[in-house]
Amino acid sequence: MIQPRQHAGSNKTGVQRSPFDTGAMLDATNAPVRGTPGDETGLLHMRERYINESEGIGSVPMPGTVKGMVGMLEGARPQVLLDKLAERLAFERTGTRLYDALLTKLDVAGGAGSISHVLVAGIRDDEARHMLLAKEAIETMGGDPTAQTPSADLAGVESMGLVQVLSDPRTSLAQSLHAILTAELSDNAGWEILIALAWEHGQGGMVERFSEALQLERRHLDLVQTWYEEALGLDGSARPPGKTIPDMWDAPPGSTS
């Protein structure tokens, strides 16, 4: 059974567990340097050379549709918006998988406080809908939603650690919620940037739909932060006055938290 709280154990990673060996290690560190003295200058120059020679992480593909090509010819230059739309698609797809993993963790570990399978499943479905929203927006602009753009690639790499946390059978519910909280903070910022870009490109319809998605994501963030605090054993008095759990979905009769 997953431990719901952190517990003291046989952790031996800190220096306090072995003061004599620590002293010997520090003495060795302060010993006279043997061999040829050096620093990190050579490594720094090598990294600078690699950066200067790099061509970046991929590219945004040329449109494969007449509509997309017309947008290019008219000087709309939708590459940045398409790149960030692909990023949101990739991130929302990963978010759906994160909540799938959280549902499994919740079913096994059990929950406390206000978290429930119904609420977590509701957020999971929202993430899936937001993924489809990004896909439809890319298609509206004549882009290819299956293309791996630079920002989509970056979002995938950034999310790998979060997926590993949720997939690890050793992580507790609180630790899993911490990873979800990290994802939701990034997700909120991502939608804000996307709305600004859509507005700049004159995509009024996207701005309206993306703003609705952002409002839902903010409610997700509120819920997850509340669950995380409860999983750590904090009570309601530890939160600012007036902070309540949003009334997002009605639980079916007989459901329990």
C-alpha positions as CSV (number, residue, x, y, z in Angstrom):
1,M,0.0,0.0,0.0
2,I,1.3,3.4,-0.9
3,Q,2.2,5.5,2.1
4,P,-0.2,8.6,2.3
5,R,2.3,10.6,4.3
6,Q,6.1,11.0,4.3
7,H,7.7,8.8,7.0
8,A,11.1,8.5,8.6
9,G,13.2,5.6,7.5
10,S,16.7,4.3,6.8
11,N,17.7,7.1,4.4
12,K,21.5,7.4,4.4
13,T,22.1,10.0,1.8
14,G,22.9,13.0,4.1
15,V,26.3,13.8,5.4
16,Q,25.0,13.8,9.0
17,R,24.8,10.0,8.8
18,S,28.6,9.6,8.5
19,P,30.5,12.6,10.0
20,F,33.9,10.9,10.0
21,D,33.7,10.0,6.3
22,T,32.4,13.5,5.6
23,G,35.5,15.0,7.3
24,A,37.8,12.8,5.3
25,M,36.1,13.8,2.1
26,L,36.4,17.5,2.8
27,D,40.1,17.0,3.7
28,A,40.6,15.4,0.3
29,T,38.8,18.3,-1.4
30,N,41.2,20.8,0.2
31,A,44.3,18.8,-0.5
32,P,46.9,20.3,-2.9
33,V,46.0,19.8,-6.6
34,R,47.8,16.9,-8.3
35,G,48.7,17.1,-11.9
36,T,48.0,20.0,-14.2
37,P,45.7,22.7,-12.8
38,G,42.6,23.5,-14.8
39,D,39.1,24.9,-14.8
40,E,35.9,24.7,-16.9
41,T,37.1,27.1,-19.6
42,G,37.6,24.3,-22.1
43,L,34.2,22.8,-21.5
44,L,32.6,26.3,-21.7
45,H,34.2,26.9,-25.1
46,M,33.0,23.5,-26.4
47,R,29.4,24.2,-25.3
48,E,29.5,27.7,-26.9
49,R,30.7,26.1,-30.2
50,Y,27.9,23.5,-30.1
51,I,25.3,26.3,-29.5
52,N,26.7,28.4,-32.4
53,E,26.6,25.5,-34.8
54,S,23.1,24.3,-33.8
55,E,20.3,24.9,-36.2
56,G,17.6,24.7,-33.5
57,I,15.0,22.0,-32.7
58,G,13.4,21.2,-36.0
59,S,11.1,23.5,-37.9
60,V,7.4,24.3,-38.5
61,P,6.5,22.4,-41.7
62,M,5.2,24.3,-44.8
63,P,1.4,24.0,-45.1
64,G,0.1,21.0,-47.0
65,T,-3.2,22.6,-47.9
66,V,-4.2,25.4,-50.3
67,K,-5.6,27.4,-47.4
68,G,-2.4,27.2,-45.5
69,M,-0.3,28.2,-48.6
70,V,-2.6,31.2,-49.2
71,G,-2.0,32.3,-45.6
72,M,1.8,32.1,-46.3
73,L,1.5,34.1,-49.5
74,E,-0.6,36.8,-47.9
75,G,2.2,37.4,-45.4
76,A,0.3,36.2,-42.4
77,R,3.3,34.2,-41.3
78,P,1.3,31.8,-39.0
79,Q,4.3,29.7,-38.1
80,V,4.5,31.0,-34.5
81,L,0.8,30.5,-33.8
82,L,0.9,27.0,-35.5
83,D,3.9,26.1,-33.4
84,K,2.2,27.1,-30.2
85,L,-1.0,25.3,-31.2
86,A,1.0,22.1,-31.7
87,E,2.6,22.7,-28.3
88,R,-0.8,22.8,-26.6
89,L,-2.0,19.8,-28.5
90,A,1.0,17.8,-27.3
91,F,0.7,19.1,-23.8
92,E,-3.0,18.4,-23.5
93,R,-2.4,14.9,-24.9
94,T,0.2,14.3,-22.2
95,G,-2.2,15.9,-19.6
96,T,-4.9,13.4,-20.5
97,R,-2.4,10.6,-19.8
98,L,-1.3,12.2,-16.6
99,Y,-4.8,12.2,-15.3
100,D,-5.3,8.6,-16.4
101,A,-2.4,7.7,-14.3
102,L,-3.7,9.7,-11.4
103,L,-7.0,7.9,-11.5
104,T,-5.2,4.6,-11.2
105,K,-3.1,5.9,-8.3
106,L,-6.3,7.2,-6.6
107,D,-8.1,3.9,-7.0
108,V,-5.2,2.0,-5.4
109,A,-4.0,4.5,-2.7
110,G,-7.4,5.9,-1.8
111,G,-8.0,9.6,-1.2
112,A,-8.8,11.9,1.6
113,G,-10.6,15.2,1.8
114,S,-12.4,16.5,-1.3
115,I,-10.6,14.5,-4.0
116,S,-12.8,12.0,-5.8
117,H,-12.7,9.7,-8.9
118,V,-15.6,11.8,-10.4
119,L,-13.7,15.1,-10.2
120,V,-10.4,13.7,-11.4
121,A,-12.2,12.0,-14.3
122,G,-13.9,15.3,-15.2
123,I,-10.6,17.1,-15.5
124,R,-9.2,14.2,-17.5
125,D,-12.1,14.6,-20.0
126,D,-11.5,18.4,-20.2
127,E,-7.9,17.8,-21.1
128,A,-8.9,15.4,-23.9
129,R,-11.4,18.0,-25.2
130,H,-8.7,20.7,-25.1
131,M,-6.4,18.5,-27.1
132,L,-9.1,18.2,-29.8
133,L,-9.7,22.0,-29.6
134,A,-6.0,22.6,-30.5
135,K,-6.2,20.0,-33.3
136,E,-9.3,21.7,-34.8
137,A,-7.6,25.1,-34.6
138,I,-4.5,23.9,-36.5
139,E,-6.8,22.4,-39.2
140,T,-8.7,25.7,-39.4
141,M,-5.4,27.5,-40.3
142,G,-4.6,24.8,-42.9
143,G,-1.9,23.2,-40.8
144,D,-1.1,19.6,-40.1
145,P,-2.0,18.5,-36.5
146,T,0.2,15.4,-36.8
147,A,3.3,17.4,-37.4
148,Q,5.9,17.5,-34.6
149,T,6.9,21.2,-34.4
150,P,9.7,22.6,-32.3
151,S,7.5,23.6,-29.4
152,A,5.5,20.4,-29.5
153,D,8.8,18.5,-29.3
154,L,10.0,20.7,-26.4
155,A,6.7,20.1,-24.5
156,G,7.1,16.4,-24.9
157,V,10.6,16.4,-23.5
158,E,9.5,18.7,-20.6
159,S,6.6,16.4,-19.7
160,M,8.7,13.3,-19.5
161,G,9.6,13.8,-15.9
162,L,5.9,14.3,-15.0
163,V,4.9,11.1,-16.7
164,Q,7.7,9.2,-14.9
165,V,6.4,10.6,-11.5
166,L,2.8,9.5,-12.1
167,S,3.8,6.2,-13.6
168,D,6.2,5.2,-10.7
169,P,4.4,2.7,-8.4
170,R,6.4,4.1,-5.5
171,T,5.1,7.6,-5.6
172,S,2.3,8.5,-3.1
173,L,-0.9,10.4,-4.0
174,A,0.6,13.6,-2.6
175,Q,3.7,13.2,-4.7
176,S,1.6,12.5,-7.8
177,L,-0.5,15.6,-7.1
178,H,2.6,17.7,-6.9
179,A,3.5,16.6,-10.4
180,I,0.0,17.4,-11.6
181,L,0.2,20.8,-9.9
182,T,3.4,21.5,-11.9
183,A,1.6,20.5,-15.1
184,E,-1.4,22.7,-14.4
185,L,0.7,25.8,-13.7
186,S,2.4,25.3,-17.0
187,D,-0.9,24.6,-18.8
188,N,-2.4,27.9,-17.5
189,A,0.5,29.9,-18.7
190,G,0.4,28.1,-22.1
191,W,-3.2,29.0,-22.8
192,E,-2.6,32.6,-21.8
193,I,0.2,32.8,-24.4
194,L,-1.9,31.1,-27.0
195,I,-4.8,33.5,-26.5
196,A,-2.4,36.5,-27.0
197,L,-1.0,35.0,-30.2
198,A,-4.5,34.2,-31.6
199,W,-5.5,37.8,-30.8
200,E,-2.4,39.2,-32.6
201,H,-3.3,37.1,-35.7
202,G,-6.9,38.3,-35.8
203,Q,-8.3,34.9,-34.8
204,G,-11.3,36.1,-32.8
205,G,-13.1,32.8,-32.8
206,M,-10.0,31.1,-31.4
207,V,-9.6,33.8,-28.7
208,E,-13.2,33.1,-27.5
209,R,-12.8,29.3,-27.4
210,F,-9.3,29.5,-25.9
211,S,-10.5,31.9,-23.2
212,E,-13.2,29.3,-22.2
213,A,-10.5,26.6,-22.0
214,L,-8.3,28.9,-19.8
215,Q,-11.2,29.4,-17.4
216,L,-11.5,25.7,-17.0
217,E,-7.8,25.2,-16.6
218,R,-7.8,27.8,-13.8
219,R,-10.4,25.8,-12.0
220,H,-8.4,22.7,-12.5
221,L,-5.4,24.4,-10.9
222,D,-7.6,25.5,-8.0
223,L,-8.8,21.9,-7.4
224,V,-5.4,20.3,-7.7
225,Q,-3.8,22.8,-5.3
226,T,-6.6,22.1,-2.8
227,W,-6.1,18.3,-3.1
228,Y,-2.4,18.6,-2.8
229,E,-2.7,20.7,0.4
230,E,-5.2,18.2,1.8
231,A,-2.8,15.3,0.9
232,L,-0.1,17.0,2.9
233,G,-2.4,17.2,5.9
234,L,-3.2,20.9,5.7
235,D,-6.7,21.9,6.8
236,G,-8.9,24.7,5.5
237,S,-7.5,27.2,8.0
238,A,-4.1,27.1,6.3
239,R,-5.6,28.5,3.0
240,P,-6.5,32.1,2.3
241,P,-10.0,33.1,3.3
242,G,-12.6,32.6,0.6
243,K,-10.7,29.8,-1.3
244,T,-13.2,27.1,-2.0
245,I,-13.3,24.1,-4.3
246,P,-15.1,25.2,-7.5
247,D,-18.4,23.6,-8.2
248,M,-17.3,22.0,-11.5
249,W,-19.2,18.7,-11.8
250,D,-22.1,17.2,-10.0
251,A,-21.2,13.9,-8.5
252,P,-23.7,11.1,-9.1
253,P,-26.0,10.1,-6.2
254,G,-24.2,7.8,-3.8
255,S,-20.7,8.8,-4.9
256,T,-18.1,9.3,-2.2
257,S,-14.9,11.4,-2.1
